[in-house]
Amino acid sequence: MSGKKTKLKAGCGVITIFGMGFVLGAVSLLILIGVVVPLSEGWKSEASKKFIADHLANKLEMTDEQREQVRPVINEFLDRRWELRRDYLKGSEVVMEKEYLPRIDAFLTEQQQEKMRKILENWRRENQTKIEEPAER
Protein backbone atom coordinates (compact mmCIF):
# COMPACT_ATOMS: atom_id res chain seq x y z
CA MET A 1 0.00 0.00 0.00
CA SER A 2 2.84 2.40 0.81
CA GLY A 3 4.26 1.87 -2.71
CA LYS A 4 1.06 3.29 -4.21
CA LYS A 5 1.22 6.35 -1.95
CA THR A 6 4.81 7.01 -3.01
CA LYS A 7 3.91 6.74 -6.68
CA LEU A 8 0.91 9.01 -6.12
CA LYS A 9 3.06 11.61 -4.37
CA ALA A 10 5.68 11.42 -7.13
CA GLY A 11 3.01 11.77 -9.80
CA CYS A 12 1.49 14.78 -8.05
CA GLY A 13 4.94 16.35 -7.74
CA VAL A 14 5.64 15.90 -11.44
CA ILE A 15 2.24 17.31 -12.38
CA THR A 16 2.78 20.27 -10.03
CA ILE A 17 6.19 21.06 -11.57
CA PHE A 18 4.83 20.88 -15.12
CA GLY A 19 1.79 22.92 -14.12
CA MET A 20 3.96 25.63 -12.57
CA GLY A 21 6.11 25.72 -15.70
CA PHE A 22 3.03 26.06 -17.87
CA VAL A 23 1.56 28.87 -15.73
CA LEU A 24 4.87 30.78 -15.62
CA GLY A 25 5.26 30.39 -19.38
CA ALA A 26 1.72 31.67 -19.97
CA VAL A 27 2.29 34.67 -17.67
CA SER A 28 5.58 35.46 -19.42
CA LEU A 29 3.90 35.28 -22.82
CA LEU A 30 1.11 37.59 -21.69
CA ILE A 31 3.64 40.10 -20.37
CA LEU A 32 5.55 39.92 -23.65
CA ILE A 33 2.40 40.43 -25.71
CA GLY A 34 0.93 43.08 -23.43
CA VAL A 35 4.01 45.18 -22.66
CA VAL A 36 7.02 44.54 -24.86
CA VAL A 37 5.35 44.13 -28.26
CA PRO A 38 3.31 47.37 -28.05
CA LEU A 39 6.45 49.25 -27.00
CA SER A 40 8.55 47.78 -29.77
CA GLU A 41 5.89 48.26 -32.45
CA GLY A 42 4.11 51.38 -31.17
CA TRP A 43 6.29 53.69 -33.27
CA LYS A 44 4.52 56.94 -32.47
CA SER A 45 4.43 57.14 -28.68
CA GLU A 46 7.38 58.66 -26.87
CA ALA A 47 7.57 55.61 -24.59
CA SER A 48 7.86 53.35 -27.63
CA LYS A 49 10.53 55.52 -29.24
CA LYS A 50 12.51 55.55 -26.01
CA PHE A 51 12.17 51.77 -25.63
CA ILE A 52 13.45 51.13 -29.17
CA ALA A 53 16.31 53.64 -28.84
CA ASP A 54 17.35 52.21 -25.47
CA HIS A 55 17.16 48.65 -26.78
CA LEU A 56 19.40 49.46 -29.74
CA ALA A 57 21.80 51.43 -27.55
CA ASN A 58 22.06 48.54 -25.09
CA LYS A 59 22.69 46.03 -27.87
CA LEU A 60 25.46 48.25 -29.32
CA GLU A 61 26.81 49.15 -25.86
CA MET A 62 26.63 52.88 -26.62
CA THR A 63 27.91 55.57 -24.30
CA ASP A 64 25.48 58.15 -22.88
CA GLU A 65 26.81 60.70 -25.38
CA GLN A 66 26.20 58.34 -28.29
CA ARG A 67 22.70 57.59 -27.02
CA GLU A 68 21.82 61.29 -27.04
CA GLN A 69 23.26 61.76 -30.53
CA VAL A 70 21.45 58.75 -31.98
CA ARG A 71 18.05 59.22 -30.34
CA PRO A 72 16.84 62.01 -32.73
CA VAL A 73 17.84 59.91 -35.74
CA ILE A 74 15.94 56.90 -34.41
CA ASN A 75 12.88 59.06 -33.69
CA GLU A 76 13.00 60.48 -37.21
CA PHE A 77 13.32 56.97 -38.66
CA LEU A 78 10.35 55.70 -36.65
CA ASP A 79 8.22 58.67 -37.75
CA ARG A 80 9.14 58.07 -41.38
CA ARG A 81 8.52 54.33 -41.03
CA TRP A 82 5.04 55.02 -39.65
CA GLU A 83 4.29 57.43 -42.51
CA LEU A 84 5.33 54.82 -45.10
CA ARG A 85 3.14 52.20 -43.45
CA ARG A 86 0.17 54.56 -43.33
CA ASP A 87 0.64 55.65 -46.96
CA TYR A 88 0.94 52.02 -48.07
CA LEU A 89 -2.32 51.06 -46.34
CA LYS A 90 -4.15 54.09 -47.74
CA GLY A 91 -2.86 53.37 -51.25
CA SER A 92 -3.77 49.71 -50.96
CA GLU A 93 -7.30 50.64 -49.96
CA VAL A 94 -7.70 52.99 -52.94
CA VAL A 95 -6.35 50.46 -55.44
CA MET A 96 -8.54 47.72 -54.01
CA GLU A 97 -11.71 49.83 -54.03
CA LYS A 98 -11.31 51.74 -57.28
CA GLU A 99 -9.64 49.20 -59.54
CA TYR A 100 -10.22 45.65 -58.40
CA LEU A 101 -13.50 45.48 -56.49
CA PRO A 102 -15.56 46.81 -59.43
CA ARG A 103 -14.03 44.10 -61.63
CA ILE A 104 -14.85 41.42 -59.05
CA ASP A 105 -18.38 42.80 -58.48
CA ALA A 106 -19.22 42.05 -62.11
CA PHE A 107 -19.04 38.33 -61.33
CA LEU A 108 -20.93 38.37 -58.02
CA THR A 109 -24.59 38.10 -57.13
CA GLU A 110 -26.20 40.90 -55.11
CA GLN A 111 -25.90 38.83 -51.93
CA GLN A 112 -22.19 38.22 -52.60
CA GLN A 113 -21.67 41.92 -53.37
CA GLU A 114 -23.24 42.82 -50.02
CA LYS A 115 -21.00 40.32 -48.25
CA MET A 116 -17.98 41.81 -50.09
CA ARG A 117 -18.94 45.29 -48.83
CA LYS A 118 -19.09 43.94 -45.25
CA ILE A 119 -15.67 42.32 -45.66
CA LEU A 120 -14.26 45.63 -46.94
CA GLU A 121 -15.82 47.51 -44.02
CA ASN A 122 -14.29 45.06 -41.53
CA TRP A 123 -10.89 45.49 -43.22
CA ARG A 124 -11.22 49.27 -42.94
CA ARG A 125 -12.18 49.04 -39.27
CA GLU A 126 -9.25 46.73 -38.49
CA ASN A 127 -6.74 48.93 -40.30
CA GLN A 128 -8.12 52.31 -39.20
CA THR A 129 -5.76 52.49 -36.22
CA LYS A 130 -2.83 51.82 -38.56
CA ILE A 131 -3.86 54.69 -40.86
CA GLU A 132 -4.92 57.37 -38.38
CA GLU A 133 -2.48 59.49 -36.42
CA PRO A 134 -2.40 57.93 -32.91
CA ALA A 135 -2.79 60.06 -29.80
CA GLU A 136 0.46 60.66 -27.95
CA ARG A 137 0.63 58.70 -24.70
BELDAQUI-V492600 format. One record per residue. RES is the residue in three letters. OMEGA is omega in whole degrees, -180 to 180 (* if undefined). NEAR is the number of other C-alpha atoms within 12 Angstrom. Layout:
BEGIN
res: {RES;RES}
omega: {OMEGA;OMEGA}
near: {NEAR;NEAR}
END
This chain:
BEGIN
res: {MET;SER;GLY;LYS;LYS;THR;LYS;LEU;LYS;ALA;GLY;CYS;GLY;VAL;ILE;THR;ILE;PHE;GLY;MET;GLY;PHE;VAL;LEU;GLY;ALA;VAL;SER;LEU;LEU;ILE;LEU;ILE;GLY;VAL;VAL;VAL;PRO;LEU;SER;GLU;GLY;TRP;LYS;SER;GLU;ALA;SER;LYS;LYS;PHE;ILE;ALA;ASP;HIS;LEU;ALA;ASN;LYS;LEU;GLU;MET;THR;ASP;GLU;GLN;ARG;GLU;GLN;VAL;ARG;PRO;VAL;ILE;ASN;GLU;PHE;LEU;ASP;ARG;ARG;TRP;GLU;LEU;ARG;ARG;ASP;TYR;LEU;LYS;GLY;SER;GLU;VAL;VAL;MET;GLU;LYS;GLU;TYR;LEU;PRO;ARG;ILE;ASP;ALA;PHE;LEU;THR;GLU;GLN;GLN;GLN;GLU;LYS;MET;ARG;LYS;ILE;LEU;GLU;ASN;TRP;ARG;ARG;GLU;ASN;GLN;THR;LYS;ILE;GLU;GLU;PRO;ALA;GLU;ARG}
omega: {-178;177;179;179;179;179;178;179;179;178;179;179;179;179;179;-180;179;178;178;177;179;-179;179;176;179;179;179;179;179;177;179;-178;-175;-174;-172;-178;178;178;-177;-180;-178;174;-172;-178;179;178;179;179;179;180;-178;179;179;179;179;180;178;180;-178;-180;-179;174;178;179;178;179;-179;180;-175;-175;179;179;178;178;179;178;-179;176;-180;179;179;179;179;179;180;-180;178;-179;178;179;179;180;-180;-180;-178;-176;-172;-173;-170;180;177;179;179;-180;-178;-177;-173;172;179;179;179;178;178;178;178;178;177;178;179;179;176;179;179;-179;-180;-176;-178;-180;179;-178;-177;175;-179;176;177;-180;*}
near: {7;8;9;10;11;12;13;14;14;14;14;14;14;14;14;14;14;14;14;14;14;14;14;14;14;15;15;15;15;15;15;15;15;16;18;19;17;20;25;25;24;30;35;33;23;26;21;26;31;28;27;32;33;27;20;20;22;16;12;14;14;18;15;15;11;18;24;17;15;23;25;18;18;27;28;18;19;27;24;16;19;26;22;18;21;24;19;18;23;22;17;22;23;17;15;22;22;14;14;15;23;17;14;17;21;12;14;16;12;12;12;16;19;15;15;22;21;14;16;21;16;13;21;22;15;14;20;18;19;25;23;19;18;18;11;12;12}
END
